[in-house]
Amino acid sequence: MLKSSRKSLVLCSASAPFSFGINAQKKGTLRFCISCLHAWSNNGVQLTNTTKTSSLSTNINDALASFNHMLHMNPMPSVIEFNKLLSSIVKAKRFQTGVSLLKQMDLVGISYDVCTIKILTNCFCNLHHVGFGFSMVGRIIKLGFRLDIIMLTTLINGLCRDGKIAQGVELFDQIVAEGYRPDVYTYTVIINGLCKIGKSHAATSLLKRMVDSGCEPNVVSYSAIIDSLCKDTFVSEGFELFSEMKGKGILPDVFTYTSLIHGFCNSGRWKEASALLKEMMDENITPNIVTFNVMISELCKDGKVSKANGIVKIMTERGIEPDIFTYNTLMDGYCLQNNINRAKRIFRMMVTKGCSPDTFTYTILIHWYCKSKSIDEAKRLLGEMTSKGLVPDMFTYNTLMRGLCQAGSPLDAHELFKNICAHGHLPSTVTYSILIDGFCKHGDLDAALTLFHEMHKGRLRPNIAIYNILIDGMCKAGKLEDAKDLFSKLSVEALQPDLHTFTALVKGFCNGGLLDEAYEVFGKMEEDGCPPNSCSYNVIIQGFLRHKDLQGARRLIHEMLDKGFSADATTTALVIDLMSNDDVTMKKLLDHVEN
């Protein structure tokens, strides 16, 4: 154990390094006073009298009543009795209430002991104020006590909860170097933090290190890594870890099984997923709504809606009723199969069973009606959802605007856009791209460019997709110089042209008969780290063939075939039209396509 007399342990808090030791005390960097609690109030967290909060459970109300009674007793009970009450409140996750009560204790002069300080530190860390949590360390040292692993784990957990995983790991390594022995909770906090940022293999290494140090992992430690591995598509590794934990006699829980089932479903390994579902039920581990919804969702995505319905049947037989996610998933699955009648049947069923549709429910149907160009029905549904008090989100509005544009009504989409902006909705880059694309396809480049400039004025930076839409629209309208100018601005905006950018420009030049310019842009693709693909080759070859530049076409055909690309149907048709008996290159291309 680290003693507080001489050694100094330097830890990084949310804002600055903290030194725990005699030097830190002299500098006064870690002195705690009531100003911490005042600062807490000033940081926007209201410390109210929580006895008035109707949502508190009976037990919490009893604890609060006892606390207020103890404050007015004479003589006043010891701090130990107050700690017992505070512990029960914090266990109920009423962290803000805990801070409020501790403030009252401080105001009436009740001295904190180490246990009180740990409770307050835990409250601060769980309320995302880890900086205040670190300020408690000075109080512990001032009382003459050592920092223990519980206090340090609380701080590590606070850092991880705030997304400061690197600082949490740094603190963990530091306390190990100082002689502390992390317990299973300390390791699990770091493992969970690493998993949250996708570092599942680093978490696996820490698990091995944990075992080597003589600290046995628990189901939470294993489950966190298994879940992370499955999310990173390392399902087989996750299953190996699952087998390892069972071999050690550590029983998986519903979270462990659900993570693996999700992983297997995502990988299309339905047999393994079904086998795990059966295994957990055989082991009397009841699947919860999340477990079932995972399987239903993945089956629907894979077009297996009838099998998804089979899972729903199993679920209801076990007394678990479908929730809003279940119904929405089934509706979306049927819409993906263009079975709107079954989707509407699900909609009616959920209403009958008392499950109120949400914004996403309506958006699923609106999307289907837009896709099938039933715009009036989509508009009707939008009106229905607002009449029921549901607020459409930008995804809903974007869906309807896209439908209007695809139905050839970009002006109506723009009116909807102006209306939602007037009501405080903030359009995204996706919103602008839908409208700009709609106007370009409708031949109204001026309206598209007006929106493009509006984005700049509103400090919403157009991305490469929006530049591609405009460049393609300009090329199709024959405004090649404007397209070139816009293309030249990409480097100024620090945007990298992609295959769509180059191919749109190449096609535009080819359509305009500017084959030299098309070939120049085509050659620039390789230089800019964006090598042409099959589509790019077919576009430029078709341009050369249409303008009877057979020599250039032959050269490009050779190059395309050497790179392993094939001609599409349009290129093949042009070759057949132009093929001569002695044209070996054309015959070679034709033979390649036919094979």
C-alpha angles and dihedrals in degrees: 000000000000113000119218096221104078116354121082123213114199116206131176116234126191091280113019143354116283122207115208111203146061094306092054091051092053091052090050092225094136104038112135124213138156089275088082089064091044089050088051089056092046091052090072102269111123115219101209131175096267094195085083094056107109094200094068115109122246091256092054091048089051091050091049092048090051090048093053090046092051091051090061098044120112113238093029117231119254122272087253090068091049090050091055091056093044091051092055091050093048091047086058086056093245092141097154089051088051092055091048093052092046089053089054090050091052092048093055092047102254107158116230121233126201092274092053091050091050090051091051092046090052090051093050094047093049090049091054095253098116090153090067088046091058090051089066091066092075091055091054092049091046089055088057097248131131122245108251132205091257093060093044092048089052090055092046089051090050091054092048092048088054091052093252092129096150090055090047091053090046091053091047092052091046096053091047089052089050091057103263117142110222115219128217091275093053092051092045092052091055093042090052091048093051091048091052091060093045098256094131095149091052087051090051090052090051089051090057090047088051092054092046090054090056096254111127116218120233132215091276092055093050095041093053091055094042090052092048093047091050092049089051089052093250090125096148090054089048090052091049089054089047090055090046094054092048089049088057091052094253107141117223117233132212091276092055093051093044092053092052094043089052091049094050092046091050089052093049091246095138097161093058091045092051091046091053092049090052092045094053091049090048088052089053091246102141113223111230130217090272092056092052094042091053091058094042092050095049093045091052092049088053091051094251096126095147090056089047088056088053089057090050089054092052089047095053092044087059091053097257112130120212115256132208091279091054094051094044091050093052092046091050090048092054092045090053086057090048090243099138093162092062090044091054089047089056088048092054091044094055092050091049090052092052098255107135116221114243133207092277092052091059093041090058090056093041089053092052094048091048091050090052090046092244090138096160091057090047090052090048091054091050089054091047094053093049091048087056091055096257116139114220113227127215090269089059092047093045089052092053094043090051090050091051092049093048089050088056097256106114090148090061089047089052091050089053089048092053091046095053092045089053088055093055102264114143113223118222132215087266090057092053093045090054092052096041090050091047093053093044092052089047089054095247101127093160092061090045092052091046089058090045091055090043089060091056092049090050090050092243104138115224112232129217091270091062092047088051091052092051096044090049091047092050092048092050089049090052093246094133097156090054089049091051091049092050090047090053090055093062093084091049089054090047090242122144116222113234135200092282092053095050095040093050091051093045090050091048093053092045092051089050092051092246096133096160091055090045091052091047092054090043091054091049090062094074091044092053093051094255105110115198118258131208092281093052092051093048092050095053094040090052089051092052092045094049090052091046095243092144096164092057090043092052091051092050092045091055090049093048094049092047089056091053098250124138134220118252125227094269093052091047092051091051091048092052091051093051100034117124126195094251095042100113093175093054091047090049091053092047092049090049093051093047092050 
